[in-house]
Amino acid sequence: MSPVASCPMHTIHLLIIVLLAATHMHVPAAAIIVVPSSNCYTFDNESRLVDFTHLVGKGYEYNEQGLQPSDLVVEFCKDVQKRSQEGYIEFGRFVNSHSFLLGSGTTDYIQKFHNGDLVNCETTFKKMGRTAQVNIRCGHCSNNACRDEQGCICSISYDERMCRVFVELAIPCTKSGPRVFKGFTVGFHPRSSEIVYNGLTQLGFEKLHHGFSFRTEQIHVSMYLSAMSSLAGLVGKPTFKVNPAKGLSVTLTGSGLNGVMPTTLSPTFLNVDWRCEIAQSSPYEVNILIPVEGYDPIEFTLTKECGYAQEKESNPLKGWATFGIVSCLFIVLSTLLCCGGFIYKTRVEHLYGLDALPGMTFLYAFLDAVVRPRGYLPADNPSENHASQASWEHTTGTTQAAQTANDRAYESI
């Protein structure tokens, strides 16, 4: 019998579970796609992030041969200069990431430089000064002009009329990064993008930052999501994870959870309701993940300070709901009792009409007490009896006196 067959089945199952757990532990978690630390980045033809921050400011020289020898220098993602014995002539500066574009054909990427020197170029288009366009080729030059591993300028050409220079630059390109869902924004207002801009998480929301933490008393945070209309249907339902797991109660609400597509004309909103249950010195981290079909997920972090524990917020509508339920029950019970009493009096006591309604006896007694005449005094009132007796005695005495006087007058007559 083999050793494996001699092992108990539960032991084999335990080994399988351990191996699966170990494999799961080695699976790397998806990292937040953070905006690069410089504006020297672009996207490839698959919307994947290509970051050239490590080449910012690196100089590439080109020694031009001619009657008036001069050198052209490209400072990567910075500026383009022409150096000669007469001095330096600037052919523009690199402004932002929008100047870094995707190329076509043999050109992989394009960098555009603007606002250079205006000397002898005052008649150029919109008076933008001297400009430059650097066509970047990943790898080596097509004409084998140079084979420097660090990169080099392959060729240059001038457009004297437009005061413009075209530069072909070959460099070793970095590996493409995550696939970015471009055009997606998340902000605290419908037209803002403080948290996510163009699919990239902005600095301050990629990890815990004390300067970007929300205070303890702020228990509601609203965010607005927008995307290009043609791709808005790819956005999934947001999820969240709290670190530490206990101590902060978090709830997500809003149209962003109901399958509504977040477009630029009608952004969806996402409300974060959080309440501190356990106070601690360091802020809590709430990692929110928004899946996007075919792209890396949008992910960002909100931090919440908890200087003290907060009581659960009472719902102001809860009391009215209870009152409404009690009122409905009272009306239903009253109706049932009224109908039951009417049937009982009709069939058992043989009463009809208004007399058969429950409570009519008490109503008749009340009306009789209200409309009863009050011209006599009750007999059981002693003070009233004494007053009546005195009045009777006084009347009787007066009558007797009058009769005596009449008798005397008659006798005298």
PyMOL commands that set and color helices and strands:
alter all, ss='L'
color gray80, all
select helices_A, chain A and resi 3-6+9-25+53-55+97-99+125-127+210-212+229-234+255-257+318-347+353-356+360-371+382-412
alter helices_A, ss='H'
color red, helices_A
select strands_A, chain A and resi 41-43+49-51+59-64+70-75+79-84+87-93+100-102+109-113+131-138+152-159+164-171+185-187+196-197+200-201+220-226+239-243+248-253+268-276+280-290+298-306
alter strands_A, ss='S'
color yellow, strands_A
deselect
rebuild
show_as cartoon
